Amino acid sequence: MREIVFDTETTGLDPRSGDRMVEIGCIEMFNLVPTGATFHAYFNPERDMPAGAEAVHGLSAAFLSDKPLFKDMASELIDFLGDAPLVAHNAGFDFGFLNAELEFCGREAVCMSRMVDTVAIAKKRHPGAKLSLDALCSRYGIDRSHRVKHGALLDAELLAQVYVELKGGRQIGLELAAEIAARETVVASEVIAVRKAPDGPRRDPRPHAASQAELARHREFMSGIENPLWG
């Protein structure tokens, strides 16, 4: 199954109050394996960059001033997303900004049924635990030492690794190996069941009952045992 893991950076927390998306990073996965295909773009938000937001992702208004508008990249982004499920951490936030930008330039919004929220998955797997991307990377031993500030493509790459772990991680391979072993056992049993007797001369079965002489010697031996436990 094709899935897209993505992350966004923005000027703030609420697109309804005028905040805009300034970066998006997408990772293509097929059956939980990254294909190497990515989509990454910066956008000119046509507004100032609040100091608090810049402190998180490091993207200044000056840096973004010569970047394309979202509407100029929308077709390329939509083509990359296709109809795949879209995986994000606290996905309602990213979907909110993505759909706000799409609607702002007259494009159809992405259906919310395509949303896969890794926070919701992590909450079920690790109730009561910290659910931030940093916390989950620490839990699963994913190296994030190069993550000095938030970045959409970098965070999407980390999230892709976290998502694989949340879906079973290394256990996926173990389950597959167990399934293959079980199939091989069944096949081997079937082969044994239909195996024919070897060709060649047939020998008469050897007698296994004791002779009269052997029975007499056994009785004599038993009579010589004093105070037997079975007496």
N, C-alpha and C positions, 0 to 999 in steps of 0.2 A: 504494500500500500504506500502510495506517495503522500508525504506530509511535509508541511513547511513550518519550521521553527523560526519565529521572528521576534524582534524587539524594536522598540522605538525610543527616541529621545525627543523631548518637547521643551517648550518655553515655560511650562507650568503644569498644573494638575487638571484643568478643566477646559475642554475645547469650547464649551458653551459660553465661557467668559472671555473668549478671544485668544486663548492659548493655541499654539500651532505646533505641528510636528516639524522637527528640524532634521531628523535622521531616521532611517529605517535599515535594518539588517536582516536578511532572510537566508536560512540554510535549508536546502532541499535534502530530504531523507527518503529512502525507499526501504521499506521493511526495517525501519529503525537504524539504517546504515546511511551516513552522509554520502551523497553522491559526488561531492566536490562542487556542485553548482550552487552559486550564491547570487544574491541581489543586494547591493548596498548603494545608498545614495544619501547625500545631504541636500537640504532644501532651504531656500531663502524664505523665512517666515514673514517677511515684509512688516516687521515690527521689531521693537527692542528686545533684548535678552535680559530678563531679570537676573540680578546677581546671584540669587539663590539657585536658580536653574543652571547658570554657568558654572557654579562651584561643583555641581554634581557631574556634568558631562564635559565641561571645558570648552564648549562651543560658543564663541563670541559672535556678536552681531557683525563685527568686521569680517570674521572668517566666513560667515554665511552670506555675506552681501553679494558675492559673485556666483553663488550656487543657483541652480535652476529652481524654478517654482515647482511645487508639487504637481500642478496640472500639466507641466511639460514632461513629467516622468510617469504620469498615471498609467498610460497605455502599456509601457514597458513593465511596470510593476504588476498590473493586472494580468498580463500574459504570463509572467513568472509564477504568480500565485495559482493560476488555473482554477480548478475546482477542488483542490486538495484541502483537507482539514488544516487549520492554522493553529499552531501550538505556541502559547505565550505564557509568561509567568505573571500572575495577576492579570489574566487575559482581558478582563473587562476594560481595563485602562487602555491597553494597546488597541483593542477593537474600537473603543470610543473615539480615539484620535484618528485611526485609519478611516473609519466611516465618516467622521466629520470632514476630513480632507477630501474624500471621494464625493461627498454630497456638495461640498463647497465648490467643486469644479464641475458639477453637473453629472457625476457618475453614479451608477447604482451602488448602494451600500453592500458590503459583504454580509451574507446571511449569518446570524448569530449561531445557527445550528452547526456551523463549521468550527466553532470555537472549542479549543481544548485548553483547559486551564491547569497548568502544572501545580499551582498552589492548591487547588481543590484535590488533585491526585495526592499530593504530599500530605495534606491534612488527613486523608483517610489512611495512608500508610504509616504516618508518624504523628498520631494525635498528641497534642500538647507540646510538640517540639517546635523549635524555631523554623520558619518556613522561607526565610529570605534566600535569594540565590546564593549568597555567600555561605550561609549556614548549610545549605544542601550540598554545595561543593565540598565543604569540610566533612560532612557526614559520609560522602561517597569517595573521598580521597581524590577529588578532581583539582588539579593544579590551577590556581587563579593568581599566582604571584605576579603575573604581567598585567593584572587588572588594577591600574592606578586610579583611573576614573571610569565612570560608566561609558560604554560605547555600544551602539546598537548591534554591530556585527560581532564584536567580541562577546557581548552578553548572549547573543543568539548561539554562538559556538559553545559557550559554557552550558547554556540551557539545553542544547541538543544532547550533551553528555549526561546531564542530570535526568533528562527525559528518558533516555535509554535505561538508566538505573531505576527510575521509578516504574518503568514497565517490566522490570525483571532483570535487567542488566546481564551479568554473566550467567545467571540462572537460565536465561533463554537457551544458551548453548547446551547447558547440562540437561535441560528438559528434552531438547531435540535428540541428544545422545541417548538418553534413556528410552525415548520412543523408538529409535532405530534398533537399540539392543532388544527391546521387547518384540519388535517385528522379526528380528533374526531368530529369536528363541522360538517363536511360533512356527516360522518356516522350518527350522531344524527339527522341531517335533513332528511336523507333517512329513518331512523326509524320512524320519525314523519309522513313522507309522506305516508308510507304504513300502518300506524296504523289503525285498524278497529274500527268502532263505537261500543260502549259497548252494550252487549245484554241486553234485558229487555223490558218492555211494552213501546210502543211509545206514547208520549203525543202530542195532537194537539197543534200547536203554539197559543200563547195567542194573542188576538187582541191588536194592538198598536195605532190605529187611535182614535182621540178624538170623544166622543159622541156629539150629537146635544146639549144636556144640557151643556156640558163642553164648547162647542164653544160659546154658548149664554152668559155664565158667563164671558168668556174671552173678548167678545165684550163689555160687560157692564163695565168691569174693565178698558179696554183701553180707553173708552169714558170719564172716569173720570179723566184722566191725562191731566193737563193743559200744553200748550206749549211743546209738546213732541219734542225731538231732531230729530225724523224722520218725523215730520210733514212738 
